[in-house]
């Protein structure tokens, strides 16, 4: 796959006839350079979220073919479902993944929209970062009125499509395409069949908020009396304050509650520049970058909060889940679990796992698989449907699934012993360093903190050790791969002057990689030593020898990494580069020797004291 990668997530208005959806996804997969990642149909929403990645040109082509096939096989005249929609392919966003910008993705949306309008004769609207005007940026605003209101909408000059004819195509409707940040489609499930229960909580969470009320007669906010603005009386939706003017209310909302009242009213189709007397007052929701509604899913026999998190770095799944749990409890309800529709980036799920580990009083610095598993359990992600981490999580950490570290220990040792030059000392140095880091992490995570300062030092050591361990595990295979790449370069033809030049350049590049990998091993192994030294000093005294072995193994990683740097430098004809690397190695080695002497000396003294005391 190209290093320029975009994600495309078209949503098709068909979730019941899987044969039709197969025709659409087959059309998408006919494009070389595209990888289909996920197909997530919903019978009750009658909608399928498709996720694929590819280089920019391939992604646009695949999206076009999917939309063209949808025009052929989906007829919106008979469509019904719980999810808002405007067309057979309702929305088709492009999301930057690697080597592309948001503006690049906006341009892809324009290319797709122009082609769909020209070749398929469909009306096309642009939204989010590709929007042609500010008022069309919000998807909910563009989609307002949905398919049923589209024919009338197209007659309004203010809603002329960005591409294609301003004509109603009954069998399709209209396409909305654009560029956006990664959106997490996240549903929270309740132990209730009542859609109103889910709606009541959803409106509390979403940025758009809800109509303000006071005087609730039950835990449900909707039981209160609606508030309206009146001449000389502007009630705050988020507290019991009443202000004499709109300007006073606006200042109060900013100072007391931290939100922009004009923006909130605009989200609810009210213009603060006009008179608001007689209009309903609004309460701001808890979270920005959060859209939510309530619905009932007959497949699950339960109500759900259907949530779109448009920027998970601002509002995360954990944020809304914990708030929903508190609100559900207050209303006599139970959150039975949650559901991710389509894919989720690695980071928010990993952050969630670490959040719940901390809440349990556990160290969050444990193997990645354990953290993700904890997230799945804690969030109830397998409540209504299976959740397969390998298929659902985008951007999982790099692994060598068929590499050395995927072997059984006995097979790995046997592989090292064979009469082949790799795996060799560089891979073994990395393995030694990773084991040293693992021991340091173990002791740090096992030790009960005596006080907050003590605990902070141990957690910092656990974090450092875990980070070094993961990188060193990869280095075991990277070292062998670097050596093999150099050997492949040596085998290149050298019959002509041009071939010799290509061969020499490839060999030099391969040698520098073969130097950088073991140098990184040495530096990471020093980090393993540092973490192990902390646990010798602050860890459980019963585990002091584990910390000492960790320091020793880390030192082997430092020494082994440096030796492999030096032996590869001899073949590099670049005196400046060689001098710089040798100087770095000397500094690194001196620090490792000093740390080794101090940490092991301290450990030995404490061991002797234990024996004397015993």
C-alpha positions as CSV (number, residue, x, y, z in Angstrom):
1,X,0.0,0.0,0.0
2,X,1.2,3.5,-0.8
3,X,2.5,5.8,1.9
4,X,-0.2,8.2,1.0
5,X,-3.2,6.6,2.6
6,X,-6.8,7.9,3.1
7,X,-9.7,6.2,4.7
8,X,-13.2,6.4,3.1
9,X,-16.4,5.5,5.0
10,X,-19.4,5.5,2.8
11,X,-22.7,4.9,4.5
12,X,-25.3,3.1,2.3
13,X,-29.0,3.1,3.0
14,X,-29.4,-0.7,3.0
15,X,-28.8,-2.9,6.0
16,X,-31.3,-5.8,5.5
17,X,-30.6,-7.1,2.0
18,X,-27.0,-8.3,2.4
19,X,-26.9,-9.6,-1.2
20,X,-27.3,-6.0,-2.4
21,X,-24.6,-4.8,-0.1
22,X,-22.3,-7.5,-1.4
23,X,-22.7,-6.2,-4.9
24,X,-21.7,-2.7,-3.7
25,X,-18.6,-3.9,-1.7
26,X,-17.6,-6.1,-4.6
27,X,-17.6,-3.0,-6.9
28,X,-15.5,-1.2,-4.3
29,X,-13.0,-4.1,-4.2
30,X,-12.5,-4.1,-8.0
31,X,-10.2,-1.1,-7.6
32,X,-6.5,-2.1,-7.2
33,X,-4.8,-0.4,-4.3
34,X,-7.9,-0.4,-2.1
35,X,-8.3,-2.6,1.0
36,X,-11.8,-3.2,2.4
37,X,-11.5,-3.1,6.2
38,X,-15.0,-3.4,7.6
39,X,-18.7,-3.8,6.5
40,X,-21.1,-3.2,9.4
41,X,-24.8,-3.6,8.5
42,X,-27.7,-2.7,10.8
43,X,-31.2,-4.1,10.1
44,X,-33.1,-1.7,12.3
45,X,-31.2,1.4,11.0
46,X,-31.4,-0.2,7.5
47,X,-27.9,1.2,6.9
48,X,-24.5,-0.3,6.3
49,X,-21.2,1.5,7.2
50,X,-18.4,0.5,4.8
51,X,-14.8,1.3,5.6
52,X,-11.9,1.0,3.2
53,X,-8.4,2.5,2.8
54,X,-6.2,3.2,-0.2
55,X,-4.1,5.8,-2.0
56,X,-6.0,9.0,-2.9
57,X,-6.8,8.2,-6.5
58,X,-7.8,4.6,-5.8
59,X,-10.1,5.7,-2.9
60,X,-12.0,8.2,-5.1
61,X,-12.4,5.6,-7.8
62,X,-13.6,2.9,-5.4
63,X,-16.1,5.4,-3.8
64,X,-17.4,6.3,-7.2
65,X,-17.9,2.6,-8.2
66,X,-19.7,1.9,-4.9
67,X,-22.0,4.9,-5.4
68,X,-22.7,3.9,-9.0
69,X,-23.6,0.4,-7.9
70,X,-25.8,1.8,-5.1
71,X,-27.8,3.7,-7.7
72,X,-28.4,0.5,-9.5
73,X,-29.4,-1.8,-6.6
74,X,-31.0,0.5,-3.9
75,X,-34.4,2.2,-4.4
76,X,-35.0,4.9,-1.8
77,X,-38.7,5.1,-2.6
78,X,-39.2,2.0,-0.3
79,X,-36.6,2.8,2.3
80,X,-37.3,3.1,6.0
81,X,-34.9,2.9,9.0
82,X,-34.1,4.4,12.3
83,X,-31.0,6.4,11.1
84,X,-31.3,9.8,9.4
85,X,-30.5,9.7,5.7
86,X,-30.8,11.6,2.5
87,X,-29.7,9.2,-0.2
88,X,-28.9,5.6,-1.2
89,X,-25.3,6.5,-0.4
90,X,-26.1,9.0,2.3
91,X,-22.7,10.2,3.3
92,X,-19.2,9.5,1.9
93,X,-16.4,11.2,3.9
94,X,-12.6,11.0,3.3
95,X,-10.3,10.9,6.3
96,X,-6.6,11.5,6.3
97,X,-4.5,8.5,7.6
98,X,-0.9,8.9,6.4
99,X,0.9,11.3,4.1
100,X,-2.2,13.4,3.3
101,X,-3.7,16.5,4.7
102,X,-7.3,17.4,5.5
103,X,-7.3,19.8,2.5
104,X,-6.1,16.9,0.3
105,X,-9.1,14.9,1.5
106,X,-11.4,17.9,0.9
107,X,-10.1,18.0,-2.7
108,X,-10.9,14.3,-3.1
109,X,-14.4,14.9,-2.0
110,X,-14.8,17.7,-4.6
111,X,-13.4,15.4,-7.3
112,X,-15.9,12.6,-6.3
113,X,-18.8,15.1,-6.1
114,X,-18.1,16.6,-9.5
115,X,-17.8,13.2,-11.1
116,X,-21.0,11.8,-9.5
117,X,-22.9,14.9,-10.5
118,X,-21.6,14.8,-14.1
119,X,-21.6,11.1,-14.9
120,X,-24.5,9.9,-12.7
121,X,-26.7,12.9,-12.8
122,X,-27.1,13.1,-9.0
123,X,-27.3,16.1,-6.7
124,X,-24.2,16.3,-4.4
125,X,-23.6,18.3,-1.3
126,X,-20.3,19.0,0.4
127,X,-19.8,19.1,4.2
128,X,-17.3,19.5,7.0
129,X,-13.8,20.5,5.7
130,X,-14.9,20.3,2.1
131,X,-18.0,22.5,2.6
132,X,-18.5,25.3,0.0
133,X,-19.9,27.7,2.7
134,X,-19.9,27.8,6.5
135,X,-23.6,26.9,6.9
136,X,-23.1,23.6,5.1
137,X,-20.3,22.4,7.3
138,X,-22.5,20.6,9.8
139,X,-23.8,17.2,8.4
140,X,-27.0,17.4,10.4
141,X,-27.8,20.8,8.9
142,X,-27.1,19.6,5.3
143,X,-29.2,16.4,5.9
144,X,-32.1,18.3,7.6
145,X,-35.4,17.2,6.1
146,X,-33.8,14.0,5.0
147,X,-34.9,12.1,1.9
148,X,-38.6,12.9,2.4
149,X,-37.9,16.6,2.4
150,X,-35.3,16.6,-0.4
151,X,-37.6,17.4,-3.3
152,X,-38.8,20.6,-1.7
153,X,-35.3,21.5,-0.5
154,X,-33.9,21.3,-4.0
155,X,-36.4,24.0,-5.1
156,X,-34.8,26.4,-2.7
157,X,-32.0,28.4,-4.3
158,X,-30.2,28.5,-1.0
159,X,-30.0,24.7,-1.1
160,X,-28.8,24.3,-4.7
161,X,-26.4,21.3,-4.7
162,X,-22.6,21.9,-5.0
163,X,-22.5,19.5,-8.0
164,X,-25.0,17.9,-10.3
165,X,-28.5,19.0,-11.1
166,X,-31.0,20.6,-8.7
167,X,-33.3,17.8,-9.6
168,X,-34.9,15.2,-7.4
169,X,-33.8,11.6,-8.3
170,X,-36.4,9.5,-6.4
171,X,-34.6,6.2,-6.6
172,X,-31.4,7.7,-5.1
173,X,-32.0,11.0,-3.3
174,X,-28.7,12.9,-2.9
175,X,-25.1,12.3,-2.0
176,X,-23.3,14.1,0.8
177,X,-19.5,13.9,0.6
178,X,-16.7,15.7,2.5
179,X,-13.5,15.5,4.6
180,X,-13.5,15.0,8.3
181,X,-11.5,13.9,11.3
182,X,-11.9,10.3,12.3
183,X,-15.5,9.8,13.6
184,X,-16.3,7.1,16.1
185,X,-19.8,5.8,15.7
186,X,-20.5,4.7,19.3
187,X,-23.8,3.2,20.7
188,X,-24.5,2.8,24.4
189,X,-27.1,0.1,25.3
190,X,-29.7,0.3,28.1
191,X,-31.7,-2.4,29.9
192,X,-34.8,-0.8,28.5
193,X,-37.0,-1.0,25.4
194,X,-38.2,2.6,25.8
195,X,-36.6,4.9,23.2
196,X,-37.5,7.9,25.4
197,X,-35.1,6.6,28.1
198,X,-32.2,6.6,25.6
199,X,-33.2,10.0,24.2
200,X,-33.4,11.6,27.6
201,X,-29.8,10.7,28.3
202,X,-28.6,11.4,24.7
203,X,-29.9,14.9,24.8
204,X,-27.9,15.5,28.1
205,X,-24.7,14.4,26.5
206,X,-24.8,16.0,23.0
207,X,-23.3,19.4,22.3
208,X,-26.6,20.6,20.8
209,X,-28.2,20.0,24.2
210,X,-32.0,20.2,24.6
211,X,-34.9,22.5,25.4
212,X,-34.4,23.8,28.9
213,X,-36.9,22.7,31.6
214,X,-37.3,23.2,35.4
215,X,-39.4,21.6,38.0
216,X,-38.8,17.9,37.2
217,X,-41.2,15.5,38.9
218,X,-39.1,12.4,38.2
219,X,-35.4,11.7,37.5
220,X,-36.1,12.2,33.8
221,X,-35.3,15.7,32.7
222,X,-38.2,15.6,30.2
223,X,-40.7,15.6,33.1
224,X,-40.1,19.3,33.8
225,X,-41.8,22.4,32.4
226,X,-40.3,24.0,29.2
227,X,-38.7,27.4,29.6
228,X,-39.2,30.3,27.2
229,X,-37.6,33.6,26.7
230,X,-39.7,36.6,27.6
231,X,-39.3,40.4,27.5
232,X,-37.1,41.2,30.4
233,X,-36.7,37.6,31.5
234,X,-34.1,35.3,29.9
235,X,-33.7,32.1,31.9
236,X,-30.5,30.1,31.9
237,X,-31.0,26.5,30.8
238,X,-28.1,25.2,32.9
239,X,-29.0,26.6,36.3
240,X,-31.8,28.5,38.0
241,X,-30.6,32.0,37.1
242,X,-32.9,34.4,35.3
243,X,-31.3,37.4,33.5
244,X,-33.0,40.7,32.5
245,X,-31.5,40.7,29.0
246,X,-30.1,38.4,26.3
247,X,-26.7,40.1,26.6
248,X,-26.7,39.4,30.4
249,X,-27.6,35.8,29.8
250,X,-24.9,35.4,27.2
251,X,-22.2,36.7,29.6
252,X,-23.6,34.5,32.4
253,X,-23.4,31.3,30.2
254,X,-19.8,32.0,29.2
255,X,-18.6,32.9,32.8
256,X,-20.6,30.4,34.8
257,X,-20.9,27.4,32.4
258,X,-18.2,28.0,29.8
259,X,-20.2,27.8,26.6
260,X,-21.1,30.2,23.8
261,X,-24.9,30.8,23.9
262,X,-25.1,32.1,20.4
263,X,-23.5,28.9,19.1
264,X,-25.8,26.7,21.1
265,X,-28.9,28.5,19.8
266,X,-27.5,28.3,16.2
267,X,-27.2,24.5,16.6
268,X,-30.9,24.5,17.5
269,X,-31.8,26.7,14.5
270,X,-32.3,29.9,16.4
271,X,-30.7,33.2,15.3
272,X,-29.6,35.3,18.3
273,X,-29.5,38.4,16.0
274,X,-33.3,38.3,15.8
275,X,-35.8,38.6,18.7
276,X,-35.9,35.6,20.9
277,X,-38.9,36.6,22.9
278,X,-41.4,33.7,22.9
279,X,-38.7,31.2,21.7
280,X,-37.8,28.1,23.8
281,X,-34.7,28.4,26.0
282,X,-31.9,25.8,25.6
283,X,-29.7,23.8,27.9
284,X,-26.1,23.1,26.7
285,X,-25.1,19.5,26.6
286,X,-22.1,18.1,28.5
287,X,-19.8,17.4,25.6
288,X,-18.5,19.2,22.5
289,X,-17.7,17.3,19.4
290,X,-20.6,14.9,20.4
291,X,-23.8,14.2,18.5
292,X,-26.4,11.9,20.0
293,X,-30.0,10.6,19.6
294,X,-31.9,7.8,21.2
295,X,-33.4,4.9,19.3
296,X,-34.9,1.4,19.8
297,X,-33.1,-1.6,18.1
298,X,-35.5,-4.4,17.7
299,X,-32.7,-6.9,16.9
300,X,-31.3,-6.3,20.4
301,X,-34.8,-5.7,22.0
302,X,-33.2,-2.7,23.7
303,X,-32.9,1.1,23.5
304,X,-29.6,2.7,22.6
305,X,-27.9,6.0,22.7
306,X,-26.6,6.5,19.1
307,X,-23.5,8.7,19.4
308,X,-21.1,10.2,16.9
309,X,-17.9,11.4,18.4
310,X,-16.5,13.8,15.8
311,X,-13.2,14.4,17.5
312,X,-12.2,11.7,20.0
313,X,-9.3,13.8,21.3
314,X,-11.9,16.3,22.6
315,X,-14.6,13.9,23.8
316,X,-13.7,10.2,24.1
317,X,-15.9,7.1,24.3
318,X,-14.9,6.8,27.9
319,X,-16.2,10.3,28.6
320,X,-19.7,9.7,27.3
321,X,-19.9,6.1,28.6
322,X,-19.1,7.1,32.2
323,X,-21.5,10.1,32.1
324,X,-24.2,7.8,30.6
325,X,-23.7,5.3,33.4
326,X,-24.1,8.0,36.0
327,X,-27.3,9.3,34.4
328,X,-28.7,5.8,33.8
329,X,-28.3,5.0,37.5
330,X,-30.0,8.2,38.6
331,X,-32.9,7.2,36.4
332,X,-33.2,3.7,37.6
333,X,-31.6,2.3,34.4
334,X,-28.6,0.2,33.7
335,X,-26.0,0.5,30.9
336,X,-25.6,-3.1,29.8
337,X,-22.7,-2.3,27.4
338,X,-21.7,-0.4,24.4
339,X,-21.1,-0.9,20.7
340,X,-18.6,0.5,18.2
341,X,-20.0,0.7,14.7
342,X,-17.3,0.3,12.1
343,X,-13.7,0.8,13.2
344,X,-12.1,2.6,16.1
345,X,-8.5,4.0,16.2
346,X,-6.1,2.3,18.5
347,X,-5.5,5.3,20.8
348,X,-8.9,5.9,22.3
349,X,-9.5,2.2,23.0
350,X,-6.0,1.9,24.5
351,X,-6.6,5.0,26.6
352,X,-9.9,3.5,27.8
353,X,-8.2,0.3,28.9
354,X,-5.6,2.3,30.8
355,X,-8.4,4.4,32.4
356,X,-10.2,1.4,33.7
357,X,-7.0,-0.3,34.9
358,X,-6.2,2.8,37.0
359,X,-9.8,2.9,38.3
360,X,-9.3,-0.7,39.5
361,X,-6.1,0.3,41.3
362,X,-4.0,-1.6,38.7
363,X,-1.0,-0.5,36.8
364,X,-1.9,0.7,33.3
365,X,1.6,-0.2,32.0
366,X,1.0,-3.8,31.1
367,X,1.0,-5.6,27.7
368,X,-1.0,-3.9,25.0
369,X,-3.2,-7.0,24.5
370,X,-4.1,-6.9,28.2
371,X,-5.0,-3.2,28.1
372,X,-7.2,-3.6,25.0
373,X,-8.9,-6.7,26.5
374,X,-9.6,-4.6,29.7
375,X,-11.2,-1.9,27.5
376,X,-13.5,-4.4,25.8
377,X,-14.6,-5.9,29.1
378,X,-15.0,-2.6,30.9
379,X,-16.9,-0.9,28.2
380,X,-19.1,-4.0,27.5
381,X,-18.1,-3.8,23.8
382,X,-19.2,-7.4,23.2
383,X,-22.6,-6.9,24.8
384,X,-24.8,-7.0,21.7
385,X,-22.4,-8.3,19.1
386,X,-18.9,-9.9,19.0
387,X,-15.9,-7.5,19.2
388,X,-12.8,-8.8,17.5
389,X,-9.9,-6.5,18.3
390,X,-7.8,-7.5,15.2
391,X,-10.7,-6.6,12.9
392,X,-12.2,-3.6,14.7
393,X,-9.1,-1.6,15.8
394,X,-7.4,0.6,13.2
395,X,-3.6,1.2,13.7
396,X,-2.7,-1.6,16.1
397,X,1.0,-1.5,17.1
398,X,3.4,-3.0,14.6
399,X,4.2,-6.7,15.1
400,X,6.1,-9.4,13.1
401,X,3.5,-12.1,13.1
402,X,5.7,-14.5,11.2
403,X,9.0,-13.3,12.7
404,X,11.4,-14.6,15.3
405,X,9.4,-13.4,18.3
406,X,6.4,-15.3,17.1
407,X,8.3,-18.5,17.6
408,X,8.3,-20.8,20.6
409,X,11.3,-20.1,22.8
410,X,12.8,-23.5,22.0
411,X,12.4,-23.0,18.3
412,X,13.9,-19.5,18.5
413,X,17.0,-20.9,20.3
414,X,17.3,-23.6,17.7
415,X,17.1,-21.0,14.9
416,X,19.9,-19.0,16.5
417,X,22.1,-22.2,16.7
418,X,21.9,-23.0,13.0
419,X,24.7,-22.4,10.5
420,X,23.2,-19.1,9.2
421,X,24.6,-15.6,10.1
422,X,21.2,-14.3,11.2
423,X,19.6,-14.1,13.7
424,X,22.8,-13.2,15.5
425,X,24.2,-11.1,18.2
426,X,22.1,-8.0,17.4
427,X,18.9,-9.9,17.8
428,X,20.1,-11.5,21.0
429,X,21.1,-8.2,22.4
430,X,17.6,-6.8,21.7
431,X,16.1,-9.9,23.3
432,X,18.3,-9.5,26.4
433,X,17.3,-5.8,26.7
434,X,13.6,-6.7,26.3
435,X,13.8,-9.3,29.1
436,X,15.5,-6.8,31.4
437,X,12.8,-4.2,30.7
438,X,10.1,-6.9,31.3
439,X,11.6,-7.7,34.7
440,X,11.7,-4.1,35.7
441,X,8.0,-3.6,34.7
442,X,7.0,-6.7,36.6
443,X,8.6,-5.5,39.9
444,X,7.2,-2.0,39.5
445,X,3.7,-3.4,38.9
446,X,3.9,-5.8,41.8
447,X,5.1,-3.4,44.4
448,X,2.6,-1.7,46.7
449,X,3.5,1.9,47.0
450,X,4.5,3.2,50.5
451,X,3.5,6.8,49.7
452,X,2.5,8.9,46.7
453,X,6.1,9.9,45.8
454,X,7.2,6.3,46.0
455,X,4.3,5.1,43.9
456,X,4.9,7.9,41.3
457,X,8.5,6.7,40.9
458,X,7.5,3.1,40.5
459,X,4.8,4.0,37.9
460,X,7.2,6.1,36.0
461,X,9.6,3.1,35.9
462,X,6.8,0.8,34.8
463,X,5.9,3.1,32.0
464,X,9.6,3.5,30.9
465,X,10.2,-0.2,31.1
466,X,7.1,-1.1,29.2
467,X,7.8,1.4,26.4
468,X,11.4,0.1,26.1
469,X,10.2,-3.6,26.1
470,X,7.8,-3.1,23.3
471,X,10.4,-1.4,21.1
472,X,13.1,-4.0,21.9
473,X,10.7,-6.9,21.0
474,X,10.4,-5.3,17.5
475,X,14.2,-4.8,17.4
476,X,14.8,-8.6,17.6
477,X,13.3,-9.0,14.1
478,X,14.4,-5.6,12.8
479,X,18.0,-6.4,13.4
480,X,17.8,-9.6,11.5
481,X,15.8,-7.9,8.7
482,X,18.4,-5.2,8.5
483,X,21.2,-7.7,8.1
484,X,19.3,-9.6,5.4
485,X,18.6,-6.4,3.5
486,X,22.3,-5.6,3.5
487,X,23.1,-9.1,2.2
488,X,20.4,-8.7,-0.5
489,X,22.1,-5.4,-1.6
490,X,25.5,-7.2,-1.8
491,X,23.9,-9.7,-4.3
492,X,22.8,-7.0,-6.7
493,X,24.4,-7.2,-10.2
494,X,27.6,-5.2,-10.8
495,X,28.3,-5.8,-14.5
496,X,28.1,-2.2,-15.5
497,X,29.2,1.1,-14.0
498,X,25.6,2.0,-13.4
499,X,24.8,-1.3,-11.7
500,X,27.9,-0.9,-9.5
501,X,26.7,2.6,-8.4
502,X,23.2,1.3,-7.6
503,X,24.7,-1.7,-5.7
504,X,27.1,0.5,-3.7
505,X,24.4,3.0,-2.8
506,X,22.1,0.2,-1.6
507,X,24.9,-1.4,0.4
508,X,25.7,1.9,2.1
509,X,22.0,2.5,2.9
510,X,21.7,-1.1,4.2
511,X,24.9,-0.7,6.4
512,X,23.6,2.5,8.0
513,X,20.3,0.7,8.8
514,X,22.4,-2.1,10.2
515,X,24.1,0.4,12.4
516,X,21.0,2.4,13.5
517,X,19.1,-0.6,14.6
518,X,21.6,-2.0,17.1
519,X,22.3,1.6,18.3
520,X,18.6,2.0,19.1
521,X,18.8,-1.4,20.8
522,X,21.6,-0.1,23.0
523,X,19.8,3.1,23.9
524,X,16.5,1.3,24.7
525,X,18.4,-1.3,26.8
526,X,19.9,1.6,28.8
527,X,16.3,2.7,29.5
528,X,15.6,-0.8,30.7
529,X,18.5,-0.6,33.0
530,X,17.3,2.8,34.4
531,X,13.9,1.4,35.1
532,X,15.4,-1.7,36.7
533,X,17.6,0.4,38.9
534,X,14.6,2.3,40.2
535,X,12.8,-1.0,41.2
536,X,16.0,-2.2,43.0
537,X,15.8,0.9,45.1
538,X,12.1,1.3,45.6
539,X,10.6,-2.1,44.7
540,X,9.5,-4.9,46.9
541,X,12.6,-6.1,48.8
542,X,11.6,-9.7,48.0
543,X,11.9,-8.9,44.3
544,X,15.3,-7.2,44.5
545,X,17.0,-10.0,42.6
546,X,14.5,-9.6,39.8
547,X,15.6,-6.0,39.5
548,X,19.2,-6.9,39.6
549,X,18.8,-9.5,36.8
550,X,16.9,-6.8,34.9
551,X,19.9,-4.4,35.1
552,X,22.3,-7.2,34.1
553,X,20.1,-8.2,31.1
554,X,19.7,-4.5,30.1
555,X,23.5,-4.1,30.2
556,X,23.9,-7.1,27.9
557,X,21.6,-5.3,25.5
558,X,23.7,-2.1,25.7
559,X,27.0,-4.0,25.2
560,X,25.6,-6.2,22.5
561,X,24.0,-3.3,20.6
562,X,27.2,-1.2,20.7
563,X,29.4,-4.2,19.6
564,X,27.1,-4.6,16.5
565,X,27.3,-0.9,15.7
566,X,31.1,-1.0,15.8
567,X,31.5,-4.1,13.6
568,X,29.2,-2.6,10.9
569,X,31.0,0.8,11.0
570,X,34.2,-0.8,9.6
571,X,32.5,-1.2,6.2
572,X,31.2,2.3,6.0
573,X,33.4,4.8,4.1
574,X,32.2,7.9,5.8
575,X,34.6,9.2,8.4
576,X,32.3,11.9,9.8
577,X,29.4,9.5,10.2
578,X,31.7,6.9,11.8
579,X,33.2,9.4,14.3
580,X,29.8,10.7,15.3
581,X,28.5,7.1,15.9
582,X,31.5,6.1,17.9
583,X,31.2,9.1,20.1
584,X,27.6,8.4,20.8
585,X,28.4,4.8,21.6
586,X,31.1,5.8,24.1
587,X,28.8,8.2,26.0
588,X,26.1,5.5,26.1
589,X,28.5,2.8,27.3
590,X,30.0,5.0,30.0
591,X,26.5,5.8,31.4
592,X,25.6,2.1,31.3
593,X,28.8,1.0,33.1
594,X,28.2,3.6,35.8
595,X,24.6,2.6,36.2
596,X,25.5,-1.1,36.3
597,X,28.2,-0.6,39.0
598,X,26.0,1.5,41.2
599,X,22.8,-0.5,40.9
600,X,24.3,-4.0,41.2
601,X,26.6,-2.8,44.0
602,X,23.6,-1.4,45.9
603,X,21.7,-4.6,45.3
604,X,24.6,-6.8,46.5
605,X,24.9,-4.8,49.7
606,X,21.2,-5.1,50.4
607,X,21.3,-8.8,49.8
608,X,24.2,-9.3,52.2
609,X,22.4,-7.2,54.8
610,X,19.4,-9.5,54.4
611,X,21.6,-12.6,54.9
612,X,23.2,-11.1,58.0
613,X,19.9,-10.2,59.4
614,X,18.5,-13.6,58.6
